[in-house]
Amino acid sequence: MDDKQLDKILSDIDVPEANENARKRAVNLAVAEFEQYQQKKSKNFQGFPILARLMDRTNQNDRRDPMEKASRKKLVYGGMATAFAVVLVATTSLYQLSNNTVGTGSTVTSAELSKVQFALNEEKSGKNFSSIAENITTAIPSPWRGPSDKKAQKAETEADFLAGQSLEMADAEVASPVPAAPPMMAQKMKRERLEEGRAQVGSVIQPAPADMDSVSPRYQDEGRDKFEKAEINPFKQVSEAPVSTFSVDVDTASYSFVRRQLNSGVMPNPDAVRIEEMINYFDYNYPLPESREQPFKPTVTMMDSPWAKGKKLMHIGIKGFDLQGERPKSNLVFLLDVSGSMNAPDKLPLLVNSLKMLVDNLNEDDKVSIVVYAGAAGAVLEPTAASDKTKIYNALNSLQAGGSTAGAAGINLAYQLAEENFDEEAVNRVILATDGDFNVGITDREKLQDFVEEKRKTGIFLSVFGFGQGNYNDHLMQTLAQNGNGIAAYIDTLSEARKILVEEATSSLFPIAKDVKIQIEFNPDAVAEYRLVGYETRALKREDFNNDKVDAGDIGAGHTVTAIYEIVPVGSEATSVDPLRYGDKEETPAKTEEASDFDGEYAFLKVRYKLPKEDTSKLLTTPVTTANDAGSIKDMIENADNNSLMNDIAFSTSVAGFAQMLKDDKHLQDLSYDDIIETANKTKGEDPFGYRTEFIQLVRLAKSIDN
Amino acid sequence: MNEQEDNALIARCKKGDARAFEDLVNKHYNTIFKMAYKWCANEKDAEDITQEACIKLARGLDSFKGKSAFTSWLYTLVINTAKDWYKKNNRHRSAEDIETASIDSQSDETLYAKQILAAVHDLPDTEKEALLLVHSEGLSHKEAAKVLKCKESTISWRIHEARKKLGAKFERNARYG
């Protein structure tokens, strides 16, 4: 069977004219549906005042909106499917529990059923759920309704159909024993979802999270996570833009969030993937600077691109020196969100346990205070020495969640406390832990940002720890942490909390350099095109590099930062843009003469940084030459015997490859999940904490979800 | 299909303009119908699928982000609708369902085409959709990969598989016919 024959037969399928009546009918139905959907949509919008208030005033109609809606929608369908599956269990167990021995096929009136549910509820779960039970009296699942109830039938079909979409997951839910409370909740959720979701079923339907660990009887906000949308960096012509500038980023929030999504069986929202944060999640063994005068040293390696033929990667690794034993005093103010939405096992309890771990590892003379905010803000623990652990523990244990979220008032109070105890010698830091938004007080993101920035200048830094999902406002977290000279981390499990607060406590808490900017000038004789992998949200203007007023990322003690450029060498066939026909050709020979001094130089790397307490920046420079060439990944692994550096570099490129696959694989010509697994497996090294092994598991997961 | 025109219409739809939506559906009805017909090769089913797809479009338009051309997004929607429709109606496509409007004279050549068409419709969905997009709609492997949300290599592989299967079935015919 050859191509042409097939082409001919298949393209010659004679499609009959569409029937005019059928067309009119379809158009009318579709328009009616459209109008109904629009109405629902506007209603729904009024139903989410929180969302409405949080829109950034300056760009109401920005491009994030469709993304957010789309992601919300996915979860809604998933939620419906889960709800339906759980409802099956609920109704079955109701059969068994109630004295009504109803045979299959006979009908039960809604009133009867709700009575049973209500009674059962009070008996089983006590007062906590009685209010929920009231809510569900009308939420009898459609199988109980008479056949004449058309709406219900339609809803049922939809749910049926959705359940079919995520059959595997539904099976898992049905098979597992479900406590009495979740089905109740699920029914309520289902009703809400059906009302708003019925009109919303679109073309993209994804299986719901099947993470049984995170199924809780509490209200779980879904799909309202906010991410900033950033297009992946394109290839740039060296002839047009020879200089590339960006700010470092040591955050790791994106990796934990992606991990959580993958573990619950969904591909992450591409906007949630920040490639540099995925790469920087891991610690790499880059060489340290010889002297303490200089806080870090860049290590540059050139290698063949593992995902595109004819291209190379320029791998820049930076490791900050580690404070060994001599960690400075710290004055920490925990600013904790205890609003109602924090009432979930993966939020407040996890937060409390995380902070206990942190407090355990503080020095005796460190100071800790705790400010909480919900409907109002208040200090629960005045500044206390870390030696008084019982007092701190008691304060943490007394925390309870409830109320709305007046984050801004909390921030004011937290900074006030930090200022009162300001210690010149110490690291003064506010640590904000929250699951989402500030919806009371200063809700304007820019004002908050200005506030944090203002305070940063007084020497108080801000770090942000994110918890939970569903209403996670990643964008705001990032903005605040970046402007507050802090890190933004996402804590999804206790082991992640351990990693950030114990193992990496020194790097998370003690900066060794601030406003670290990187600038690369490419040699047009050696490099035709380049592309920075990741750091989309960290791009700086060329002139910002030398401007000390422009804020940039910080590096903590022992932090590693990795940046990867993909370049197309001059003469490679892999260029994406054809040379200009009318380009300036005459000048070229003269230029080569002049540039001969720079033979074998790919680029010139410049790093600017400030020491934590200084305001003027220092400059580090190094040329990148052919001497930095390390060959292909294969060569690197083979030559890596005693050189864990090469292994680490190869590992970081496999993380970069994976992150790009999740975000946007348009630059990946030749890379599969299996390639990534293979490289990562060979280069994971000792991996004492198992993070790299976990990474390989994630790739496997993604592979199976993606299929 | 004018892409700019589409995008303008879609922008209006997203603001809730029902008129714009009506225009959009009218404009693309034939495209959708053609795609649906190619999928099921049966006029009645194609009409049903098209209707379903139009309704889905009403609710799903919000998830169109303008990342790709509207028509390729539409391909995805129609293929998904068609698959769901078959699932829901629990029907198996059979050679009998396939109308052969194109084949009037039962010459050897057209008979052969008819057989191939029937065989194409017996292929697994994944291979069938790849084959139709590439060989019937004339998309490149890359474009098809975007529509079907998989890798380019996956498309190539599926088409290769499909061709192998068709080849095995018709090898004899080809040799003697």
Interface residues (C-beta under 8 A of the other chain):
Chain A: M1 D3 L6 D7 I9 L10 S11 D12 I13 D14 V15 P16 A18 N19 A22 R23 R25 A26 V27 L29 A30 V31 E33 F34 E35 Y37 Q38 K41 S42 P66 M67 K69 A70 K73 F161 G164 A199 Q200 V201 G202 S203 V204 D665 S672
Chain B: C13 K14 G16 A18 F21 E22 V25 N26 Y29 N30 F33 K34 Y37 K38 A41 E43 E47 T50 Q51 C54 I55 K56 L57 A58 R59 G60 L61 D62 S63 F64 K65 T76 L77 N80 T81 D84 K87 K88 A101 S102 A113 I116 L117 V120 L131 L132 H135 S136 G138 K151 S153 R163 L166 G167 F170 A174
